[in-house]
Amino acid sequence: MSIVPDNARRDAHHLYRAMREFLESMDDTLPGKFEITREGIVHDMMAPVGPHELATLHLRRRLEKVMPEELVAHTGTPDVEAESEGIMRHPDVMVIAMADMDVPGSIDGRTLIAAIEVVSRSNPENDWVGKTRDYPCLGIPIYAIFDPRTATGAVLSDIHPTPSGPRYATRKDFLYGEDVTIADWTISTVGLPRYGDTPTDSTATDPSS
């Protein structure tokens, strides 16, 4: 019996741990967000303020207005991780039960109700391609993408097996200005900040936040 697959898995595990330890050793000394995929470390140079963070705040507030109190739209740490898959991601917003956050270390993606990303201006492929591939592998049942570059987005759901691994089977595209349903809750996209907008422009017509 060949032992190559076991060796390959062991090598992949060691590589993942090395990348994980490298990110921990930096201890927030570099700007931006660092994540791990099967292809290596992804560095997203997000601006700390501006339309990206404003959009994240709007989405968090709108969701928490319609969700039951035991659920949160969480925007902080920790990461969502599946070491067996060699993936560590950090969604902009995690929709999750508060009780499921009471765990040591990283969060199991299968406990999330949804993950939400506001597309980065510096690395949009990370949100539209990389996370569309990685989030079903983490077991995250719903992935919602909001793109301030184009005022468009999509909600992906229904994980199913494929020869390339788990993938989302259903995609519902939307335009800013339309209502969007994420899991059991519908929110407005009116007034969400776009890249190039000022804070005044992005909130003046928004009746819900």
Long-range contacts (C-beta under 8 A, 24 or more apart in sequence): 12-86, 13-83, 13-86, 15-86, 16-83, 16-86, 17-83, 20-83, 20-88, 33-90, 35-79, 35-88, 35-89, 35-90, 35-126, 36-86, 36-87, 36-88, 36-89, 37-86, 37-87, 37-89, 37-130, 37-134, 38-85, 38-86, 38-87, 39-130, 42-123, 42-126, 42-130, 44-120, 44-122, 44-123, 44-126, 45-120, 45-122, 45-123, 46-120, 46-122, 50-193, 51-148, 51-193, 51-194, 51-195, 51-196, 51-197, 51-202, 52-118, 52-120, 52-121, 52-148, 52-193, 54-193, 54-199, 54-202, 54-203, 55-118, 55-146, 55-148, 55-192, 55-193, 55-202, 56-92, 56-93, 56-118, 58-191, 58-192, 58-193, 58-202, 58-206, 58-209, 59-92, 59-93, 59-116, 59-118, 59-146, 59-187, 59-192, 60-93, 61-209, 62-187, 62-188, 62-208, 62-209, 63-93, 63-95, 63-182, 63-185, 63-187, 65-208, 66-185, 66-186, 66-187, 67-95, 67-185, 70-97, 70-98, 70-99, 71-95, 71-96, 71-97, 71-98, 71-113, 72-96, 72-97, 72-98, 72-101, 73-116, 74-101, 78-105, 78-106, 78-107, 79-106, 79-107, 80-106, 80-107, 80-108, 80-109, 80-112, 80-115, 80-138, 80-140, 81-105, 81-106, 81-107, 81-109, 81-138, 82-108, 82-109, 82-137, 82-138, 82-139, 85-137, 85-138, 87-134, 87-137, 87-138, 89-115, 89-131, 89-134, 89-135, 89-138, 91-115, 91-116, 91-117, 91-140, 92-116, 92-117, 92-118, 93-117, 95-142, 95-182, 95-183, 108-139, 109-135, 109-138, 109-139, 109-140, 110-138, 110-139, 110-140, 112-139, 112-140, 112-141, 113-141, 113-142, 113-183, 114-140, 114-141, 114-142, 114-143, 114-144, 114-182, 114-183, 115-140, 115-142, 115-143, 115-144, 116-143, 116-144, 116-145, 116-146, 116-182, 117-143, 117-144, 117-145, 117-146, 118-146, 118-147, 118-148, 119-145, 119-146, 119-147, 119-148, 119-149, 121-148, 121-149, 121-195, 124-149, 132-156, 132-168, 133-165, 133-167, 135-168, 136-165, 136-166, 136-167, 136-168, 137-165, 137-166, 139-166, 141-183, 142-182, 142-183, 143-168, 144-180, 144-182, 146-189, 146-192, 148-192, 148-193, 148-194, 148-195, 149-194, 149-195, 151-175, 151-176, 151-177, 151-192, 151-194, 152-176, 153-180, 153-189, 155-180, 155-181, 155-182
